[in-house]
Amino acid sequence: MNIAVYLGSSGGNAPEYAALARDFGAWIGKAGHSLIYGGTATGLMGELASSALENGAKVTGVLPDVPVIMARRHPGLTECICTASVAERRSRMIELADGFVALPGGLGTVDEISEVMSLASLKILAQPIVLLGANGYYEPVKAWLKHMIDAGFSRPEYYFNTLITESIAEAGSFLTLHNPSVKQH
């Protein structure tokens, strides 16, 4: 399975974030999956990619032709896809993915996973979506989604293929069980 992961290019302020990125990268490799991500070597992105590579995963970096981003390119990428813009990068990652995961990150992470969730709510995408946090990172998102539903701006069925968790095991099971591209036994 090709798993697109959105996450911070910085490391955050708690060691649990880097540990989560490393552990999830290891899970991707050990489970025989491939990683698709933003392609840089910095912050949580670098932790995730290096760990995935160390554990045998194919790692594809999708980088927009933006000098500050290209300068941070991970040197160990299995494949590098360069795009003309950030918008093209996002489209390409969505096109390649069998599942989507957001680890802790900033505005770019929120922007990318929100787009995926919006496309899923319109039934344009059917792949599983996981917000995988540490230290309660995605609890405010869970509360915000509930608030949108309670206020009449969203519906529970929009999130049929979305999981918010802090468990890699739960995230892995969800990605596999809710994935239309994975044959169920």
ABEGO torsion letter per residue (X at the ends): XBBBBBBBABAEABAAAAAAAAAAAAAAAAAGBBBBBAGBABEAAAAAAAAAAAAGBBBBBBBBBBAAAAAABBAABABBBBBABAAAAAAAAAAABABBBBBBBBAAAAAAAAAAAAAAAAGABABBBBBBBBGGAAAAAAAAAAAAAAAGABBAAAAAABBBBABAAAAAAAAAAABAABBBX
